[in-house]
Amino acid sequence: MRRRRVKADGQARPASKIRNFAGFVRFLLLLCLILLLAGFAVFAVSTENSSPQDPLPKADGIVILTGGTGRMLAGGQLLQRKKGERLLASGVATSVSQSDLIDLLGISEQSLDCCVDIDTAAKDTLGNGRETAIWASALGYEHIILVTSDYHMARAKLEITTATGGIRITPYPVDSYVGDSPLTDTQRLGFLWREYLKLLAVWVRGAGNRKTAAPQPVPAPGDVMREQQEPPTITGPARAEEP
């Protein structure tokens, strides 16, 4: 009888360990889900409550991540207020005229010629970060005002910080929601959830090298327009709103 009990106890132990391990895994999954949802709640609330700093400090330059007339007009107004000596419109695509760009920015032709640089290489937020790093490095800028939609600001800041190695960024979020109660709008919440997952993906991708990331190399002379150079060639309109 004693031998049978030992055998039964031996069979019980592995089953008990499996149950304990399964319970631990379920606990970890639940904890991860709670943290994920809590992080989303913080992201959603901070997005909907974001607004430009007041008073807004002056920076070396202004960067617009194109994707909507609201962004372009806001950046143009900051240039007119002399909040930066130059403005970069990053992500300009195809078939826009110089007059169209003047209208989008709400500035004069003289301001466009002297103080606006056009990036047509960036196709996404990662590209925006890369091109902003090249532009800022070439001009020796250490502080920029970043103009983009409120929901896009966190991811854009992360991409640019990683690409530049830590340039100072003053955010200038542009309100992207038309309505009264964004946090009770299921369509808006779904949109913010997708943006939140994109932000997490960028954070995970850069977690290993963010602290050691070096700024992009300075481009060859002429790659970035300076005041003494000719205005850039305009090759297209601002791209569609960042998904």
Secondary structure per residue as TSV (DSSP state, phi and psi in degrees):
chain	resnum	aa	ss	phi	psi
A	1	M	-	360.0	-37.4
A	2	R	H	-63.6	-41.7
A	3	R	H	-63.3	-38.1
A	4	R	H	-64.5	-39.2
A	5	R	H	-65.3	-40.0
A	6	V	H	-61.3	-41.6
A	7	K	H	-65.8	-42.3
A	8	A	H	-64.6	-42.3
A	9	D	H	-62.3	-38.7
A	10	G	H	-64.3	-34.5
A	11	Q	H	-74.7	-29.0
A	12	A	H	-73.7	-35.0
A	13	R	H	-60.8	-49.5
A	14	P	H	-59.0	-41.0
A	15	A	H	-62.4	-38.8
A	16	S	H	-66.4	-39.8
A	17	K	H	-64.2	-39.9
A	18	I	H	-63.7	-43.3
A	19	R	H	-63.5	-42.1
A	20	N	H	-63.2	-41.9
A	21	F	H	-65.5	-43.1
A	22	A	H	-62.1	-39.7
A	23	G	H	-65.0	-38.0
A	24	F	H	-65.4	-41.4
A	25	V	H	-63.4	-43.7
A	26	R	H	-61.6	-38.8
A	27	F	H	-63.1	-44.7
A	28	L	H	-62.5	-43.0
A	29	L	H	-62.9	-41.6
A	30	L	H	-65.2	-41.1
A	31	L	H	-63.6	-43.7
A	32	C	H	-61.7	-40.8
A	33	L	H	-64.7	-42.0
A	34	I	H	-62.9	-44.3
A	35	L	H	-64.4	-39.4
A	36	L	H	-62.4	-46.3
A	37	L	H	-69.3	-37.6
A	38	A	H	-64.8	-41.6
A	39	G	H	-62.6	-39.6
A	40	F	H	-65.2	-40.9
A	41	A	H	-60.4	-43.1
A	42	V	H	-63.7	-43.9
A	43	F	H	-62.0	-47.1
A	44	A	H	-64.3	-46.3
A	45	V	H	-65.7	-44.0
A	46	S	H	-65.6	-34.8
A	47	T	H	-64.3	-48.4
A	48	E	H	-71.3	-20.3
A	49	N	T	-101.3	3.8
A	50	S	-	-74.2	147.8
A	51	S	-	-157.2	156.5
A	52	P	-	-61.7	147.7
A	53	Q	-	-63.9	141.1
A	54	D	S	-136.2	116.3
A	55	P	S	-77.1	150.4
A	56	L	-	-85.5	124.9
A	57	P	-	-71.3	158.2
A	58	K	-	-81.6	140.0
A	59	A	-	-120.4	174.8
A	60	D	S	-68.8	-43.0
A	61	G	E	-148.0	169.5
A	62	I	E	-121.0	135.0
A	63	V	E	-122.3	125.4
A	64	I	E	-107.1	127.9
A	65	L	E	-93.0	105.5
A	66	T	-	-64.1	155.1
A	67	G	S	158.9	2.4
A	68	G	S	-179.2	150.0
A	69	T	H	-64.3	-29.5
A	70	G	H	-61.8	-41.2
A	71	R	H	-64.8	-47.1
A	72	M	H	-62.6	-46.2
A	73	L	H	-64.2	-39.8
A	74	A	H	-62.7	-43.3
A	75	G	H	-64.7	-41.1
A	76	G	H	-61.9	-38.9
A	77	Q	H	-65.7	-37.8
A	78	L	H	-65.2	-38.1
A	79	L	H	-63.9	-42.0
A	80	Q	H	-65.4	-30.3
A	81	R	T	-82.5	2.5
A	82	K	T	60.4	39.3
A	83	K	S	-80.1	-6.4
A	84	G	S	-162.6	151.6
A	85	E	S	-79.0	-24.3
A	86	R	E	-138.8	160.3
A	87	L	E	-129.0	133.6
A	88	L	E	-110.1	123.5
A	89	A	E	-99.5	107.2
A	90	S	E	-102.0	129.9
A	91	G	T	101.8	20.3
A	92	V	B	-71.4	134.7
A	93	A	-	-105.5	-129.9
A	94	T	S	-107.9	153.1
A	95	S	S	68.2	36.7
A	96	V	-	-108.5	147.6
A	97	S	-	-93.9	167.0
A	98	Q	H	-63.0	-37.9
A	99	S	H	-65.9	-35.2
A	100	D	H	-62.4	-43.2
A	101	L	H	-66.1	-37.6
A	102	I	H	-60.2	-43.0
A	103	D	H	-66.1	-42.3
A	104	L	H	-63.2	-41.0
A	105	L	H	-82.9	-21.5
A	106	G	T	69.1	36.5
A	107	I	-	-123.8	173.2
A	108	S	-	-83.8	164.4
A	109	E	H	-63.4	-34.8
A	110	Q	H	-64.3	-41.1
A	111	S	H	-65.8	-39.2
A	112	L	H	-62.3	-45.1
A	113	D	H	-66.7	-36.8
A	114	C	H	-89.3	-31.0
A	115	C	H	-133.1	6.6
A	116	V	E	-119.5	131.0
A	117	D	E	-112.6	142.0
A	118	I	E	-116.1	124.4
A	119	D	E	-105.2	121.2
A	120	T	-	-109.6	1.9
A	121	A	S	-85.1	-34.7
A	122	A	-	-70.1	130.0
A	123	K	-	-112.9	-9.6
A	124	D	S	-155.1	-175.9
A	125	T	H	-66.8	-34.3
A	126	L	H	-61.1	-43.8
A	127	G	H	-65.5	-37.3
A	128	N	H	-57.3	-43.1
A	129	G	H	-63.1	-44.8
A	130	R	H	-62.1	-48.0
A	131	E	H	-70.0	-33.9
A	132	T	H	-65.2	-38.9
A	133	A	H	-63.3	-43.2
A	134	I	H	-63.3	-45.9
A	135	W	H	-62.3	-49.4
A	136	A	H	-65.5	-38.4
A	137	S	H	-66.8	-42.3
A	138	A	H	-63.9	-33.6
A	139	L	H	-96.4	-2.6
A	140	G	T	72.6	28.4
A	141	Y	-	-82.6	138.7
A	142	E	-	-115.9	-8.7
A	143	H	E	-145.6	125.6
A	144	I	E	-126.9	153.6
A	145	I	E	-98.0	124.3
A	146	L	E	-103.1	121.5
A	147	V	E	-110.1	116.8
A	148	T	E	-159.5	175.7
A	149	S	E	-65.2	152.5
A	150	D	G	-56.0	-45.2
A	151	Y	G	-67.6	-24.6
A	152	H	G	-91.5	-11.6
A	153	M	H	-62.2	-46.2
A	154	A	H	-60.9	-45.7
A	155	R	H	-68.7	-39.7
A	156	A	H	-63.9	-43.3
A	157	K	H	-61.1	-41.7
A	158	L	H	-64.5	-43.7
A	159	E	H	-64.1	-43.5
A	160	I	H	-71.1	-39.5
A	161	T	H	-60.8	-43.9
A	162	T	H	-65.0	-44.3
A	163	A	H	-67.7	-35.5
A	164	T	H	-91.5	-13.7
A	165	G	T	82.8	11.8
A	166	G	S	118.4	36.7
A	167	I	-	-63.9	148.8
A	168	R	E	-73.0	130.3
A	169	I	E	-124.4	124.7
A	170	T	E	-102.5	113.9
A	171	P	E	-74.5	142.6
A	172	Y	E	-129.7	81.9
A	173	P	E	-72.8	138.7
A	174	V	E	-104.4	127.3
A	175	D	-	-61.0	127.4
A	176	S	-	-111.3	0.8
A	177	Y	-	-111.5	132.4
A	178	V	-	-112.5	106.8
A	179	G	S	162.1	-177.9
A	180	D	S	-100.8	-36.6
A	181	S	-	-131.6	79.9
A	182	P	G	-62.2	-32.5
A	183	L	G	-83.3	-0.7
A	184	T	G	-113.4	4.3
A	185	D	-	-90.7	109.9
A	186	T	H	-62.5	-35.9
A	187	Q	H	-65.5	-42.0
A	188	R	H	-65.2	-42.0
A	189	L	H	-63.0	-39.1
A	190	G	H	-63.6	-39.9
A	191	F	H	-63.2	-45.6
A	192	L	H	-65.6	-35.2
A	193	W	H	-62.5	-43.5
A	194	R	H	-64.2	-40.4
A	195	E	H	-66.1	-37.0
A	196	Y	H	-63.1	-42.1
A	197	L	H	-65.7	-36.7
A	198	K	H	-63.9	-40.5
A	199	L	H	-62.1	-43.1
A	200	L	H	-62.8	-40.1
A	201	A	H	-62.8	-41.3
A	202	V	H	-65.2	-41.0
A	203	W	H	-63.5	-43.8
A	204	V	H	-64.5	-42.4
A	205	R	H	-61.5	-38.9
A	206	G	H	-97.1	-0.1
A	207	A	T	-60.9	-34.3
A	208	G	T	-78.0	-24.7
A	209	N	T	-127.8	9.1
A	210	R	T	-63.2	-39.6
A	211	K	T	-71.8	-25.6
A	212	T	T	-105.6	2.8
A	213	A	-	-64.2	134.4
A	214	A	-	-102.5	151.4
A	215	P	-	-60.2	155.6
A	216	Q	-	-64.7	149.9
A	217	P	-	-63.5	149.6
A	218	V	-	-67.0	129.7
A	219	P	-	-71.7	167.6
A	220	A	-	-65.4	152.4
A	221	P	T	-53.6	136.9
A	222	G	T	98.9	-16.6
A	223	D	S	-72.1	-28.8
A	224	V	S	-119.6	130.8
A	225	M	-	-70.4	133.7
A	226	R	-	-116.2	175.9
A	227	E	T	-61.7	-30.8
A	228	Q	T	-86.4	-3.1
A	229	Q	S	-97.2	166.6
A	230	E	-	-70.6	153.1
A	231	P	-	-60.2	152.3
A	232	P	-	-70.0	159.2
A	233	T	-	-78.6	128.0
A	234	I	-	-88.7	120.8
A	235	T	-	-111.7	-5.7
A	236	G	-	178.3	172.6
A	237	P	-	-81.0	167.7
A	238	A	B	-59.3	140.8
A	239	R	-	-72.8	171.4
A	240	A	-	-65.1	160.1
A	241	E	-	-51.8	132.4
A	242	E	-	-54.8	122.0
A	243	P	-	-71.4	360.0
